[in-house]
């Protein structure tokens, strides 16, 4: 799977995210501080990764900044993006299942390598729910203006 990855600096688990995605057989598309010559500010880098998903150049994205909050806010500004800031595997699993999240946001400050692996396990193990109420909630997101 093609997965866009953005980080505003190469600290914490920024490089580990890319390595772990490759280890799992995914093809990372790099943005921000991870890509030569790109603007590395969190708003721009996260927008670029989210646009890859929205425009079909990637199936999902992982966006990172110091707290993960700014990266998730920037990604969520792109139409069709459902970014979830996840600090543990169960939150990641729920974000995929109940929210059909297509962008994972991570904190470079608080995510350890071990927790990163657990979060990615939860993220990739879960798929979108088929329950009518869950689907209705996700569909309603496109109607909110």
VMD Tcl script that builds the backbone (N, CA, C; Angstrom):
set m [mol new atoms 435]
animate dup $m
set s [atomselect $m all]
$s set {name element resname resid chain x y z} {
  {N N UNK 1 A 0.843 -1.167 0.000}
  {CA C UNK 1 A 0.000 0.000 0.000}
  {C C UNK 1 A 0.894 1.238 0.000}
  {N N UNK 2 A 0.509 2.246 -0.787}
  {CA C UNK 2 A 1.229 3.532 -0.768}
  {C C UNK 2 A 0.704 4.341 0.414}
  {N N UNK 3 A 1.625 4.784 1.250}
  {CA C UNK 3 A 1.268 5.551 2.438}
  {C C UNK 3 A 2.142 6.796 2.482}
  {N N UNK 4 A 1.514 7.959 2.428}
  {CA C UNK 4 A 2.259 9.219 2.544}
  {C C UNK 4 A 2.645 9.428 3.995}
  {N N UNK 5 A 3.856 9.902 4.197}
  {CA C UNK 5 A 4.367 10.143 5.545}
  {C C UNK 5 A 4.922 11.554 5.596}
  {N N UNK 6 A 4.484 12.320 6.581}
  {CA C UNK 6 A 4.967 13.686 6.762}
  {C C UNK 6 A 5.452 13.881 8.188}
  {N N UNK 7 A 6.538 14.620 8.312}
  {CA C UNK 7 A 7.041 15.030 9.625}
  {C C UNK 7 A 7.662 16.407 9.466}
  {N N UNK 8 A 7.544 17.207 10.515}
  {CA C UNK 8 A 8.105 18.554 10.444}
  {C C UNK 8 A 9.549 18.605 10.933}
  {N N UNK 9 A 10.015 17.513 11.507}
  {CA C UNK 9 A 11.421 17.403 11.882}
  {C C UNK 9 A 11.780 15.925 11.993}
  {N N UNK 10 A 13.064 15.645 11.855}
  {CA C UNK 10 A 13.525 14.260 11.927}
  {C C UNK 10 A 14.022 13.990 13.341}
  {N N UNK 11 A 13.046 13.837 14.227}
  {CA C UNK 11 A 13.326 13.556 15.625}
  {C C UNK 11 A 12.323 12.515 16.087}
  {N N UNK 12 A 12.516 11.996 17.292}
  {CA C UNK 12 A 11.573 11.005 17.793}
  {C C UNK 12 A 11.457 9.832 16.837}
  {N N UNK 13 A 10.224 9.451 16.524}
  {CA C UNK 13 A 9.992 8.280 15.669}
  {C C UNK 13 A 9.813 8.634 14.193}
  {N N UNK 14 A 10.185 9.834 13.781}
  {CA C UNK 14 A 9.971 10.245 12.383}
  {C C UNK 14 A 10.567 9.245 11.396}
  {N N UNK 15 A 11.829 8.920 11.543}
  {CA C UNK 15 A 12.462 7.966 10.630}
  {C C UNK 15 A 11.976 6.538 10.887}
  {N N UNK 16 A 11.672 6.228 12.134}
  {CA C UNK 16 A 11.191 4.884 12.483}
  {C C UNK 16 A 9.852 4.584 11.814}
  {N N UNK 17 A 8.998 5.586 11.650}
  {CA C UNK 17 A 7.721 5.378 10.964}
  {C C UNK 17 A 7.982 4.886 9.547}
  {N N UNK 18 A 8.869 5.556 8.847}
  {CA C UNK 18 A 9.186 5.187 7.464}
  {C C UNK 18 A 9.768 3.779 7.417}
  {N N UNK 19 A 10.724 3.499 8.293}
  {CA C UNK 19 A 11.361 2.178 8.328}
  {C C UNK 19 A 10.347 1.088 8.640}
  {N N UNK 20 A 9.480 1.335 9.601}
  {CA C UNK 20 A 8.487 0.327 10.004}
  {C C UNK 20 A 7.469 0.084 8.894}
  {N N UNK 21 A 7.049 1.123 8.203}
  {CA C UNK 21 A 6.117 0.933 7.088}
  {C C UNK 21 A 6.771 0.104 5.984}
  {N N UNK 22 A 8.020 0.393 5.684}
  {CA C UNK 22 A 8.740 -0.403 4.667}
  {C C UNK 22 A 8.873 -1.858 5.113}
  {N N UNK 23 A 9.200 -2.066 6.377}
  {CA C UNK 23 A 9.343 -3.422 6.914}
  {C C UNK 23 A 8.042 -4.206 6.758}
  {N N UNK 24 A 6.917 -3.504 6.856}
  {CA C UNK 24 A 5.606 -4.144 6.730}
  {C C UNK 24 A 5.163 -4.283 5.271}
  {N N UNK 25 A 6.011 -3.881 4.349}
  {CA C UNK 25 A 5.715 -4.064 2.935}
  {C C UNK 25 A 5.002 -2.908 2.262}
  {N N UNK 26 A 4.924 -1.762 2.927}
  {CA C UNK 26 A 4.273 -0.593 2.351}
  {C C UNK 26 A 5.283 0.282 1.612}
  {N N UNK 27 A 4.765 1.142 0.757}
  {CA C UNK 27 A 5.607 2.073 0.005}
  {C C UNK 27 A 5.382 3.490 0.527}
  {N N UNK 28 A 6.285 4.006 1.356}
  {CA C UNK 28 A 6.129 5.359 1.877}
  {C C UNK 28 A 6.392 6.424 0.810}
  {N N UNK 29 A 5.568 7.456 0.823}
  {CA C UNK 29 A 5.745 8.649 -0.013}
  {C C UNK 29 A 6.089 9.761 0.977}
  {N N UNK 30 A 7.264 10.335 0.872}
  {CA C UNK 30 A 7.791 11.208 1.928}
  {C C UNK 30 A 7.507 12.687 1.684}
  {N N UNK 31 A 7.234 13.392 2.800}
  {CA C UNK 31 A 6.967 14.823 2.774}
  {C C UNK 31 A 7.627 15.524 3.958}
  {N N UNK 32 A 7.750 16.835 3.833}
  {CA C UNK 32 A 8.293 17.658 4.911}
  {C C UNK 32 A 9.765 17.392 5.130}
  {N N UNK 33 A 10.147 17.254 6.385}
  {CA C UNK 33 A 11.551 17.040 6.737}
  {C C UNK 33 A 12.077 15.705 6.219}
  {N N UNK 34 A 11.202 14.804 5.854}
  {CA C UNK 34 A 11.598 13.489 5.347}
  {C C UNK 34 A 11.952 13.513 3.862}
  {N N UNK 35 A 11.599 14.606 3.185}
  {CA C UNK 35 A 11.825 14.720 1.735}
  {C C UNK 35 A 12.734 15.905 1.445}
  {N N UNK 36 A 13.709 15.679 0.642}
  {CA C UNK 36 A 14.649 16.741 0.269}
  {C C UNK 36 A 13.925 17.850 -0.500}
  {N N UNK 37 A 14.147 19.083 -0.086}
  {CA C UNK 37 A 13.639 20.229 -0.822}
  {C C UNK 37 A 12.198 20.612 -0.560}
  {N N UNK 38 A 11.516 19.912 0.322}
  {CA C UNK 38 A 10.134 20.278 0.650}
  {C C UNK 38 A 10.101 21.152 1.899}
  {N N UNK 39 A 9.079 21.992 1.971}
  {CA C UNK 39 A 8.880 22.787 3.181}
  {C C UNK 39 A 8.562 21.828 4.322}
  {N N UNK 40 A 9.249 22.007 5.458}
  {CA C UNK 40 A 9.094 21.044 6.545}
  {C C UNK 40 A 8.173 21.502 7.677}
  {N N UNK 41 A 7.559 22.652 7.558}
  {CA C UNK 41 A 6.616 23.087 8.597}
  {C C UNK 41 A 5.436 22.118 8.662}
  {N N UNK 42 A 4.918 21.878 9.874}
  {CA C UNK 42 A 3.892 20.847 10.067}
  {C C UNK 42 A 2.641 21.081 9.243}
  {N N UNK 43 A 2.198 22.325 9.098}
  {CA C UNK 43 A 0.957 22.577 8.359}
  {C C UNK 43 A 1.118 22.218 6.883}
  {N N UNK 44 A 2.234 22.596 6.289}
  {CA C UNK 44 A 2.465 22.330 4.875}
  {C C UNK 44 A 2.726 20.840 4.625}
  {N N UNK 45 A 3.586 20.246 5.438}
  {CA C UNK 45 A 3.931 18.834 5.249}
  {C C UNK 45 A 2.709 17.939 5.436}
  {N N UNK 46 A 1.919 18.210 6.461}
  {CA C UNK 46 A 0.723 17.399 6.718}
  {C C UNK 46 A -0.322 17.588 5.633}
  {N N UNK 47 A -0.461 18.813 5.152}
  {CA C UNK 47 A -1.385 19.058 4.039}
  {C C UNK 47 A -0.958 18.258 2.814}
  {N N UNK 48 A 0.333 18.254 2.502}
  {CA C UNK 48 A 0.819 17.519 1.329}
  {C C UNK 48 A 0.487 16.030 1.433}
  {N N UNK 49 A 0.718 15.450 2.604}
  {CA C UNK 49 A 0.431 14.023 2.792}
  {C C UNK 49 A -1.069 13.755 2.684}
  {N N UNK 50 A -1.880 14.621 3.277}
  {CA C UNK 50 A -3.333 14.447 3.222}
  {C C UNK 50 A -3.846 14.588 1.789}
  {N N UNK 51 A -3.290 15.525 1.041}
  {CA C UNK 51 A -3.709 15.694 -0.362}
  {C C UNK 51 A -3.361 14.464 -1.195}
  {N N UNK 52 A -2.256 13.803 -0.869}
  {CA C UNK 52 A -1.939 12.550 -1.561}
  {C C UNK 52 A -3.076 11.548 -1.404}
  {N N UNK 53 A -3.633 11.461 -0.209}
  {CA C UNK 53 A -4.742 10.540 0.050}
  {C C UNK 53 A -6.001 11.027 -0.656}
  {N N UNK 54 A -6.335 12.284 -0.484}
  {CA C UNK 54 A -7.565 12.833 -1.065}
  {C C UNK 54 A -7.562 12.756 -2.590}
  {N N UNK 55 A -6.386 12.869 -3.203}
  {CA C UNK 55 A -6.287 12.892 -4.663}
  {C C UNK 55 A -5.854 11.546 -5.245}
  {N N UNK 56 A -5.802 10.501 -4.391}
  {CA C UNK 56 A -5.564 9.152 -4.875}
  {C C UNK 56 A -4.128 8.754 -5.133}
  {N N UNK 57 A -3.164 9.564 -4.715}
  {CA C UNK 57 A -1.754 9.194 -4.901}
  {C C UNK 57 A -1.263 8.260 -3.799}
  {N N UNK 58 A -2.027 8.166 -2.716}
  {CA C UNK 58 A -1.728 7.258 -1.608}
  {C C UNK 58 A -3.051 6.788 -1.025}
  {N N UNK 59 A -3.029 5.620 -0.414}
  {CA C UNK 59 A -4.248 5.071 0.182}
  {C C UNK 59 A -4.470 5.595 1.601}
  {N N UNK 60 A -3.381 5.846 2.309}
  {CA C UNK 60 A -3.441 6.364 3.670}
  {C C UNK 60 A -2.246 7.271 3.887}
  {N N UNK 61 A -2.229 7.918 5.057}
  {CA C UNK 61 A -1.074 8.754 5.404}
  {C C UNK 61 A -0.803 8.661 6.900}
  {N N UNK 62 A 0.432 8.982 7.247}
  {CA C UNK 62 A 0.840 9.156 8.638}
  {C C UNK 62 A 1.464 10.536 8.712}
  {N N UNK 63 A 0.945 11.379 9.588}
  {CA C UNK 63 A 1.461 12.738 9.741}
  {C C UNK 63 A 1.966 12.922 11.170}
  {N N UNK 64 A 3.102 13.588 11.310}
  {CA C UNK 64 A 3.755 13.709 12.616}
  {C C UNK 64 A 4.222 15.132 12.862}
  {N N UNK 65 A 4.059 15.564 14.093}
  {CA C UNK 65 A 4.686 16.784 14.583}
  {C C UNK 65 A 4.949 16.579 16.071}
  {N N UNK 66 A 5.468 17.588 16.748}
  {CA C UNK 66 A 5.898 17.415 18.137}
  {C C UNK 66 A 4.790 16.822 19.005}
  {N N UNK 67 A 3.579 17.381 18.949}
  {CA C UNK 67 A 2.469 16.834 19.733}
  {C C UNK 67 A 1.529 15.963 18.902}
  {N N UNK 68 A 1.565 16.113 17.594}
  {CA C UNK 68 A 0.638 15.419 16.707}
  {C C UNK 68 A -0.633 16.205 16.457}
  {N N UNK 69 A -0.897 17.182 17.299}
  {CA C UNK 69 A -2.134 17.951 17.197}
  {C C UNK 69 A -2.168 18.807 15.939}
  {N N UNK 70 A -1.126 19.591 15.702}
  {CA C UNK 70 A -1.100 20.444 14.516}
  {C C UNK 70 A -1.159 19.639 13.236}
  {N N UNK 71 A -0.435 18.519 13.201}
  {CA C UNK 71 A -0.453 17.661 12.019}
  {C C UNK 71 A -1.860 17.140 11.751}
  {N N UNK 72 A -2.567 16.744 12.808}
  {CA C UNK 72 A -3.932 16.225 12.621}
  {C C UNK 72 A -4.882 17.335 12.188}
  {N N UNK 73 A -4.733 18.527 12.741}
  {CA C UNK 73 A -5.594 19.649 12.352}
  {C C UNK 73 A -5.377 19.994 10.882}
  {N N UNK 74 A -4.112 20.095 10.464}
  {CA C UNK 74 A -3.816 20.434 9.073}
  {C C UNK 74 A -4.377 19.380 8.122}
  {N N UNK 75 A -4.171 18.119 8.428}
  {CA C UNK 75 A -4.669 17.045 7.562}
  {C C UNK 75 A -6.187 17.081 7.468}
  {N N UNK 76 A -6.853 17.338 8.582}
  {CA C UNK 76 A -8.320 17.350 8.595}
  {C C UNK 76 A -8.929 18.518 7.837}
  {N N UNK 77 A -8.137 19.508 7.495}
  {CA C UNK 77 A -8.639 20.624 6.683}
  {C C UNK 77 A -8.838 20.224 5.220}
  {N N UNK 78 A -8.242 19.114 4.795}
  {CA C UNK 78 A -8.344 18.644 3.410}
  {C C UNK 78 A -9.629 17.834 3.271}
  {N N UNK 79 A -10.452 18.189 2.299}
  {CA C UNK 79 A -11.729 17.497 2.077}
  {C C UNK 79 A -11.507 16.001 1.892}
  {N N UNK 80 A -12.326 15.221 2.574}
  {CA C UNK 80 A -12.263 13.770 2.455}
  {C C UNK 80 A -11.303 13.099 3.411}
  {N N UNK 81 A -10.609 13.886 4.208}
  {CA C UNK 81 A -9.633 13.325 5.147}
  {C C UNK 81 A -10.259 13.195 6.526}
  {N N UNK 82 A -9.986 12.065 7.132}
  {CA C UNK 82 A -10.398 11.792 8.504}
  {C C UNK 82 A -9.133 11.385 9.266}
  {N N UNK 83 A -8.458 12.384 9.816}
  {CA C UNK 83 A -7.210 12.150 10.535}
  {C C UNK 83 A -7.492 11.951 12.015}
  {N N UNK 84 A -6.800 10.988 12.607}
  {CA C UNK 84 A -6.979 10.681 14.024}
  {C C UNK 84 A -5.623 10.709 14.716}
  {N N UNK 85 A -5.535 11.492 15.786}
  {CA C UNK 85 A -4.336 11.538 16.619}
  {C C UNK 85 A -4.415 10.354 17.579}
  {N N UNK 86 A -3.482 9.444 17.453}
  {CA C UNK 86 A -3.519 8.211 18.241}
  {C C UNK 86 A -2.249 8.056 19.063}
  {N N UNK 87 A -2.430 7.754 20.348}
  {CA C UNK 87 A -1.300 7.566 21.247}
  {C C UNK 87 A -1.184 6.121 21.719}
  {N N UNK 88 A -2.115 5.268 21.290}
  {CA C UNK 88 A -2.083 3.864 21.689}
  {C C UNK 88 A -2.796 3.017 20.639}
  {N N UNK 89 A -2.591 1.724 20.718}
  {CA C UNK 89 A -3.126 0.794 19.719}
  {C C UNK 89 A -4.646 0.753 19.706}
  {N N UNK 90 A -5.256 0.808 20.861}
  {CA C UNK 90 A -6.726 0.705 20.910}
  {C C UNK 90 A -7.389 1.923 20.291}
  {N N UNK 91 A -6.815 3.095 20.484}
  {CA C UNK 91 A -7.342 4.300 19.839}
  {C C UNK 91 A -7.179 4.197 18.325}
  {N N UNK 92 A -6.044 3.703 17.868}
  {CA C UNK 92 A -5.818 3.527 16.432}
  {C C UNK 92 A -6.814 2.526 15.849}
  {N N UNK 93 A -7.019 1.426 16.538}
  {CA C UNK 93 A -7.970 0.406 16.097}
  {C C UNK 93 A -9.375 0.997 15.998}
  {N N UNK 94 A -9.780 1.749 17.006}
  {CA C UNK 94 A -11.099 2.375 17.004}
  {C C UNK 94 A -11.250 3.443 15.937}
  {N N UNK 95 A -10.183 4.194 15.698}
  {CA C UNK 95 A -10.227 5.236 14.666}
  {C C UNK 95 A -10.477 4.627 13.297}
  {N N UNK 96 A -9.846 3.510 13.023}
  {CA C UNK 96 A -10.068 2.824 11.746}
  {C C UNK 96 A -11.471 2.219 11.705}
  {N N UNK 97 A -11.885 1.568 12.780}
  {CA C UNK 97 A -13.158 0.841 12.796}
  {C C UNK 97 A -14.345 1.797 12.775}
  {N N UNK 98 A -14.424 2.696 13.716}
  {CA C UNK 98 A -15.634 3.510 13.882}
  {C C UNK 98 A -15.615 4.800 13.080}
  {N N UNK 99 A -14.417 5.314 12.792}
  {CA C UNK 99 A -14.305 6.604 12.097}
  {C C UNK 99 A -13.790 6.474 10.671}
  {N N UNK 100 A -13.455 5.271 10.240}
  {CA C UNK 100 A -12.880 5.038 8.921}
  {C C UNK 100 A -11.748 6.044 8.658}
  {N N UNK 101 A -10.924 6.254 9.685}
  {CA C UNK 101 A -9.813 7.203 9.572}
  {C C UNK 101 A -8.875 6.759 8.458}
  {N N UNK 102 A -8.441 7.733 7.650}
  {CA C UNK 102 A -7.511 7.421 6.564}
  {C C UNK 102 A -6.152 8.101 6.738}
  {N N UNK 103 A -6.012 8.869 7.824}
  {CA C UNK 103 A -4.734 9.492 8.172}
  {C C UNK 103 A -4.486 9.289 9.661}
  {N N UNK 104 A -3.339 8.745 9.971}
  {CA C UNK 104 A -2.902 8.538 11.350}
  {C C UNK 104 A -1.987 9.688 11.732}
  {N N UNK 105 A -2.293 10.372 12.824}
  {CA C UNK 105 A -1.438 11.446 13.330}
  {C C UNK 105 A -0.719 10.946 14.585}
  {N N UNK 106 A 0.565 11.267 14.671}
  {CA C UNK 106 A 1.390 10.814 15.784}
  {C C UNK 106 A 2.181 11.959 16.388}
  {N N UNK 107 A 2.432 11.850 17.681}
  {CA C UNK 107 A 3.303 12.786 18.388}
  {C C UNK 107 A 4.739 12.302 18.316}
  {N N UNK 108 A 5.625 13.162 17.832}
  {CA C UNK 108 A 7.047 12.826 17.819}
  {C C UNK 108 A 7.627 12.853 19.230}
  {N N UNK 109 A 6.991 13.585 20.116}
  {CA C UNK 109 A 7.481 13.733 21.491}
  {C C UNK 109 A 7.160 12.526 22.356}
  {N N UNK 110 A 5.951 11.976 22.226}
  {CA C UNK 110 A 5.514 10.951 23.180}
  {C C UNK 110 A 5.452 9.531 22.623}
  {N N UNK 111 A 5.603 9.358 21.323}
  {CA C UNK 111 A 5.497 8.015 20.749}
  {C C UNK 111 A 6.860 7.335 20.757}
  {N N UNK 112 A 6.970 6.255 21.509}
  {CA C UNK 112 A 8.215 5.473 21.525}
  {C C UNK 112 A 8.199 4.483 20.362}
  {N N UNK 113 A 9.319 3.888 20.081}
  {CA C UNK 113 A 9.402 2.897 19.005}
  {C C UNK 113 A 8.484 1.712 19.292}
  {N N UNK 114 A 8.445 1.268 20.542}
  {CA C UNK 114 A 7.594 0.130 20.901}
  {C C UNK 114 A 6.112 0.481 20.739}
  {N N UNK 115 A 5.734 1.666 21.203}
  {CA C UNK 115 A 4.336 2.094 21.075}
  {C C UNK 115 A 3.980 2.318 19.609}
  {N N UNK 116 A 4.925 2.822 18.816}
  {CA C UNK 116 A 4.687 2.993 17.383}
  {C C UNK 116 A 4.287 1.668 16.753}
  {N N UNK 117 A 5.028 0.609 17.036}
  {CA C UNK 117 A 4.697 -0.702 16.475}
  {C C UNK 117 A 3.298 -1.145 16.898}
  {N N UNK 118 A 2.941 -0.930 18.151}
  {CA C UNK 118 A 1.613 -1.307 18.637}
  {C C UNK 118 A 0.525 -0.494 17.946}
  {N N UNK 119 A 0.761 0.809 17.792}
  {CA C UNK 119 A -0.215 1.674 17.117}
  {C C UNK 119 A -0.417 1.207 15.676}
  {N N UNK 120 A 0.679 0.942 14.977}
  {CA C UNK 120 A 0.564 0.482 13.594}
  {C C UNK 120 A -0.120 -0.878 13.516}
  {N N UNK 121 A 0.149 -1.764 14.482}
  {CA C UNK 121 A -0.567 -3.045 14.525}
  {C C UNK 121 A -2.075 -2.809 14.611}
  {N N UNK 122 A -2.494 -1.972 15.545}
  {CA C UNK 122 A -3.915 -1.675 15.707}
  {C C UNK 122 A -4.512 -1.027 14.473}
  {N N UNK 123 A -3.792 -0.089 13.892}
  {CA C UNK 123 A -4.252 0.641 12.705}
  {C C UNK 123 A -4.497 -0.311 11.534}
  {N N UNK 124 A -3.524 -1.192 11.276}
  {CA C UNK 124 A -3.610 -2.081 10.115}
  {C C UNK 124 A -4.490 -3.306 10.352}
  {N N UNK 125 A -4.684 -3.694 11.612}
  {CA C UNK 125 A -5.553 -4.834 11.915}
  {C C UNK 125 A -7.016 -4.500 11.703}
  {N N UNK 126 A -7.376 -3.268 11.924}
  {CA C UNK 126 A -8.786 -2.872 11.878}
  {C C UNK 126 A -9.146 -2.319 10.507}
  {N N UNK 127 A -10.381 -2.536 10.141}
  {CA C UNK 127 A -10.926 -1.945 8.927}
  {C C UNK 127 A -12.209 -1.227 9.281}
  {N N UNK 128 A -12.762 -0.495 8.335}
  {CA C UNK 128 A -13.994 0.252 8.604}
  {C C UNK 128 A -15.154 -0.674 8.979}
  {N N UNK 129 A -15.950 -0.218 9.902}
  {CA C UNK 129 A -17.129 -0.955 10.350}
  {C C UNK 129 A -18.177 -1.018 9.245}
  {N N UNK 130 A -18.918 -2.109 9.215}
  {CA C UNK 130 A -20.041 -2.248 8.297}
  {C C UNK 130 A -21.364 -1.896 8.961}
  {N N UNK 131 A -21.332 -1.556 10.236}
  {CA C UNK 131 A -22.552 -1.219 10.973}
  {C C UNK 131 A -23.182 0.053 10.399}
  {N N UNK 132 A -24.495 0.039 10.235}
  {CA C UNK 132 A -25.219 1.153 9.611}
  {C C UNK 132 A -24.989 2.474 10.343}
  {N N UNK 133 A -25.019 2.452 11.676}
  {CA C UNK 133 A -24.847 3.712 12.411}
  {C C UNK 133 A -23.421 4.248 12.273}
  {N N UNK 134 A -22.444 3.362 12.233}
  {CA C UNK 134 A -21.067 3.805 12.031}
  {C C UNK 134 A -20.888 4.408 10.641}
  {N N UNK 135 A -21.424 3.755 9.621}
  {CA C UNK 135 A -21.340 4.269 8.247}
  {C C UNK 135 A -22.061 5.613 8.126}
  {N N UNK 136 A -23.221 5.737 8.785}
  {CA C UNK 136 A -23.979 6.989 8.732}
  {C C UNK 136 A -23.173 8.137 9.337}
  {N N UNK 137 A -22.486 7.874 10.447}
  {CA C UNK 137 A -21.660 8.908 11.070}
  {C C UNK 137 A -20.540 9.347 10.140}
  {N N UNK 138 A -19.859 8.398 9.520}
  {CA C UNK 138 A -18.763 8.726 8.616}
  {C C UNK 138 A -19.296 9.500 7.407}
  {N N UNK 139 A -20.421 9.080 6.845}
  {CA C UNK 139 A -21.005 9.785 5.712}
  {C C UNK 139 A -21.408 11.214 6.089}
  {N N UNK 140 A -21.893 11.387 7.315}
  {CA C UNK 140 A -22.313 12.718 7.761}
  {C C UNK 140 A -21.143 13.707 7.823}
  {N N UNK 141 A -19.949 13.189 8.037}
  {CA C UNK 141 A -18.789 14.081 8.099}
  {C C UNK 141 A -18.646 14.922 6.834}
  {N N UNK 142 A -18.956 14.343 5.677}
  {CA C UNK 142 A -18.872 15.096 4.410}
  {C C UNK 142 A -19.926 16.176 4.316}
  {N N UNK 143 A -20.975 16.069 5.105}
  {CA C UNK 143 A -22.063 17.060 5.064}
  {C C UNK 143 A -21.820 18.236 6.017}
  {N N UNK 144 A -20.933 18.060 6.956}
  {CA C UNK 144 A -20.658 19.117 7.935}
  {C C UNK 144 A -19.831 20.212 7.274}
  {N N UNK 145 A -20.298 21.430 7.353}
  {CA C UNK 145 A -19.581 22.569 6.772}
  {C C UNK 145 A -19.381 23.635 7.810}
}
mol reanalyze $m
mol bondsrecalc $m
mol representation Tube
mol addrep $m
